[in-house]
Amino acid sequence: MLEGRRVVVGIGGGIAAFKAVTLVRELQRRGAEVRVVMTAAGARFIGPVSLAGLTGKPAVVDLWDPSYAGEVHVELGAWADAVVVAPATMNLLARAANGHADDVVLATLACARGALLFAPAMHERMWGRAATRRNVAALAADGARFVGPVEGALANGEVGAGRMAEPEEIADAVEGLFASPDLRGRRLVVSAGPTHEDLDPVRFLGNRSTGRMGFAIAEAAAARGAEVVLVAGPVTLATPRGVERVDVRSAREMEAAIQAAVARADAVVMAAAVADYRPAERTAQKRKKSDGPLTLELVRNPDILAGLGASRQGARPVLVGFALETERVVEHARAKLERKQVDLVVANHASDGFGGADNLVTLVDAAGDEPLPRASKRTIADRILDRIVDRLRD
């Protein structure tokens, strides 16, 4: 959480500026004290009065704001533990990368003592421009962090990779700026997403996992200093910064990738929703529709987590599994803990776990059950990693 942290939110001139209200609220909910600065263009999309009402302080648009006895950008730059710019437009990123300081957002960035975080938002073609990539690289080289952009609906109705990350994800990234490096020198293998088991060249068996929980764990682990290998099923999520990603499709491909990565692992977190069964036969051509019913023969997929538990020598690697259930959630999770010989099972109901930015889970281990309050997946990721850190210390 962000208790005692001071955060400046800088709002650039993009349509995603309306999400800044939710971002400010979410940062405050997590305990942060928030102040707002806006470009003149940003103030065209959302009124400063709205932000002032939320924070109890004026939202600063004018670099020459007379309400400050001194220089507002110097004061806020020294005050803030972090400055987060959301949305960060193509123009704002370019000016920041080149050291411009001719508005209150850029001048505050120039004077910032704390961490810098950008949440880019622009059309996909603008995000893909070589100039934008150079500017992002320059800011990253100077120590700035980035969250997003993500794939989704853009302002003009097109779909592409330029949409600003959701406020909850940005708040997660702000928390990550202050993460303790307690996993430095450790290697974690994390699985995420579904597996797709092909019936033919166009059809497959799968599930509704988005991969967001596993990606949150990988991102949080990297922020805490770990070397992270993320084995991802078919998802459209961006690779977290500092994470090595291996893309797979089927359960058997995931098993092979995890076996290749696990040799030096200190912990393995199996957050993926791996298919229990696959078709006995994958046809080379599309299966044609007939007038009668279609019967499929399914065969068992390898149980990756159980295999790791059975082959583990001693207490390493630490093994974490997930139990997504529709009934008797904790009871089934405890049975999985014992049957698969793992250290921790993260249990949740299917109605809580799929799709959303938050989750409601119970941590189940040999010592007992710990229900966690509903929280963002990034916050839950850190609670899981806290358990792993404790195991590694033991």
N, C-alpha and C positions, 0 to 999 in steps of 0.2 A: 504494500500500500504506500501512500504518499504523505503520511502524517508528517507535518513539520516542513514539507518541501514547498518552495516558492517557484511558481512557474509563470512565465510570460507567454501568452498565446499571441502570435503575430498572424494577422489575417490578410491574405493577399486578395487580388481582384479576380476571383473566379466564381462561377456559379455554386461551387461546393462550399462557399463561405457560409451558407445557411447552416451547415453542419457544425459550425464553430460554437453555436449555442449549446448543442448537445455535448460537445467536447469539453467546454468550460464546466458544465454541470457534472460530467463524469469525473473530471479531475478533482472538483470540489468534493464529490461523493467519496473519493478515495483519500481525502484528507489534505489535499494541496490548497494553498492560498494562491489565487490566480489574479493576474492583471492582464489587460488586453491592450495591444497596439494594432493599428490598422493602417494599411495604405489608403490613399484617397480612392483608389479603384475598389478596394475592399469595402469601403463605406458606401459605395453605390449598390452593393448587393445586400448589405445588412446594416441596420442603423446602430450607431454607437450607443444610443440610449438603451437598447436592449441588453447590450453587454455590460453597461454600467449598472443596470438594474440587477444583474446576476452577481456581479463581483463586489458591488458597493463602492467601486472606485471608477473614476472617469475612464472611458475607453479612449486612448490617445490617438488622434489622427494627425494632428499638426505637430510638426517638429518644434514649433515655436509656442507650444501650449503655455499660456501665462499662469496656469494653476500650479506650475512647478517653479519653486524659487530658483532652482539650478537648471541644469541641462537634463531634460527628461530621459534622453537615451542613455546618458551616463549613469543616472540614478537607477533606472530599471536594469541596465546591464550589470551593475554591481549587486542589485537586490536579488536577481533571479538565480536559482540553482539550475534552471534549464529554460531555454527558449525554444518553443515549438512553433513552427510556421505551418499553418494549415488554413486554407490551401496554399501551397507553394507553386505558383504558376511558372511557365517557361521563362517569362520576362524576369520574375523575381529571382529565380535560380541563377539566371545569367548575370544579373546585377550583383547578387551576393557573391558569386564565384569570382567576380572581378573587383571586389572591394568597394563597390559603390556604397555611399552612405547619405543619399540625398532625400530620404524620407524616414519616418520614425521607426519603421520596421527594420530597414537596413542599418540605420544608425545604432539601433539597439543590438542587432546582431554583431556589429563591429565592436561594441563595447562589452559584449557578454563575457562574464567570467566563467559561467557554468557551461553545461553541455548544450549542444545544438542539435535539433531534430527537425527534419523537413518531411512534410507529407505532400508529395507532388500531386497535382491534379491538372490535367490538360487533355487535349485530344490525343488519340493514339499516335497520330502522325507527328505531332509536336514532341511527344515523349520519345519517339524513335529517331528524331533528328540527331545527326552527329554532333551538332553544337550543344544540344542538351546533354548528351552523354558525356561530352568533355566537361561541361560545367558540373555535372553531378560527380564525376570522378575527381575534379579539383576540390570540391567541397569535402568529399569523403577523405581525400588525402590530407586535408587540413583538420580532420577529426570529427566532422559532422556525421550524424547518423540519419538514416532514411527509413520510412515506413510506407510501403506501397510505391507506386500506384498498383491497383488491382484490376483484374478483368471485370468488366461489367458495362451497364448501360451508360453511355456518355450523354452530354447535354443535348446534342443534336439528334439523339435517338439511335445512333449507331452503337455497336457493341465493340469494345476493344480494351486494351491495357492502358488506361489513362485515368481511370476513376479513382478518386481519393479513397484511401482506406477509411473504414468506418470509425466513428469517434471512439468506440470501445477498444479497437485495435490500436489506435493512436495513443490512447491512455495506457494501454499495455506497454507500448514501446517507450513511453515516458518512464514508467516503472523500471523498465529494463535499463535505462540510463544509470540507475542507481544500484543495480544488482551487485551483490558481493561476488568477488572472483573466487568463490569457494570450490569451484570445479576446475580450476586451472591445473593443467597437467593430467586431467582425466579424459578418458575416451568413452563416449556414449554412442550406442547404436539405437536409433529410434525408427520404428516403422509407422506408417501413416496411410490413411485412405483405404479404399476398397481394393479387392482384386476382381478382375473380370475373367471369367472362365468361358472360353469361346465354344459355341455350338457349331458355328460355321463362319464364313468370312464376314457376315454382317450381324450375327446375333450372339449374345453372351448372357451368362448368368452373373448377376452382380448384386450390390446392395446400395443403400442410400448414404453411405459414409462420405463426408466431404473432405476428410483429412485435417480439418482445422485443429483438432485437439493434438494430434501428433506433431503438426507443424508448430503449434504454440510451445510444445515441450522442446522441440529442436531449437527454436529461436531463444527460449529462455535459457537453455543449457549453454548455448554459444555465448549469450550475454554474460553468463557466470564463468566464462573462461574455458569451457570444455571444448575438446575436439569432437565434433559431431558428424556422424554419418547418418543421413536421413534416407531410408529406403521407402520410396513413395509409390503407391499404386496410382491408377489413372485419376489424377486431379488437376485442376487448373490453377492452383495456388503458386504464388511466387516463392522462390527459394529464399529462406531466411539468410540474412547476412552472415557470412563466416561459416556456413554449413556446407558440407559436401553432400550432394544429392545423387542418389542412384534411382532411376525410374524403372519400374517393373510393371507387368500387367497381371500375371497369374500368380496363384499361390506358390507353385513350384519355382517360378522365377524369384519370388520374394524370399523363399527359403534359401535358394542358392546365394542371393545377394547378402542375406544376413549371415550365412555361414562363412562367406568370404570376408565379412567385416568384423566378425565377433572375436577373432583370435586374440586381439590386443584390447578388447573392450573391458572397461571397469563396470559397465552397466548396460543392460539392454531393456528398452521400454517398447513393448509390443502394443502400440496404440492402434495398429491397423485392424480393420474389420476383414479378416482373411476368410474367404469362402471355405466352408467345411467340405463341400462336395464340388466335383467338376463332372462334365459329361464324359461318359466312358469313351465316346468317339467324337472327334471333331471332323466334320465332313469338309472335303476340299471345295465343294460347291455349295451354294445356298440351298437349304432345305426347302423344297417346294410344298406349298399348301395342298392338302388333300381333303376329301370329303369326310374322312373318318378322324378319330382322335389321334393324337401323336403321343407316343410313350417314349420317355427319355430314360435311359439307364445312367445313373449317377454313381460315381465311385468316390471314396474318401480322399480328401487332400491330406497332405502331411500336416500334423499338428506342430507348428514351428516352436511354440513356447514350451510345450511338453517335451519336445526333443531337446531343447536347451536345458531344461530342468533335469532331465534324466542323464545327460552327458556331463553336467557341470561337476568339476572337481573342487570340493571345498565351497567357500562362500563367494567365489568370483566366477563370472560377473554377477552383480546384483541383478535380479530378474523382476521385472514389473509387468504384470498383465492387466487386461481390461475385461470387465464382464458387463456387457450390455444385455439387459434382461427385460422381460415384460411382466414378470411376477417373481415374488420371493427373491428380491434382488440380492440382499446381503447373504442369505442362505446359499444361493447358487455361487456367489463370489467366494465364500469360504470353502465350499467344496472344490472350486477351481484352484484355490490357493494350495490346498493339500494334494489334490490329484496331480497337479502339474509341477509341484515342488518349487514354487516361486516365493519371493520374499514379500511381495505386496501386490494386491489386486485392487484396481480402481473400479468401483461398482457404480452403475447408474441405470436408470430406467430408460428405455428406448425413447419415450416421449420427452425426456430431458436432454438427451445427448446428441441427437441428429440435427445438423444444419445450422443451429444458432451460434451466436457469438459467446454465449455463456453456457454454463453447465451446472448440474447439481449432482454431486458424487459423494460416496462414502469410501474412505480408505480402509481396507481390510488387510490385517496382517496377523501374525501369530499372537500378538499381544492384545488384540481386540479390534473394535470398529470405531472409526472416527468420522462421523458425518460432517461434511464441510458445508457452510452456507452457500447458497447460489452465488456464483461469481463468474467473472470472465474466464475463458479457457486459459488465458495467459496467467491469471492469478492462480488457478488450479494447477497449472503446469509448475509454477514455483513451489507450491505446497508438495507436489510429488517429488520434485528435485530436492526439497529439504529432507524428505525421508531417505532419498538415495545418499545424500551427503552424510546423514547420520549413520547409515549402514557402512559407508566407506570408511568413516572414522573408526567405527567399531572394529 
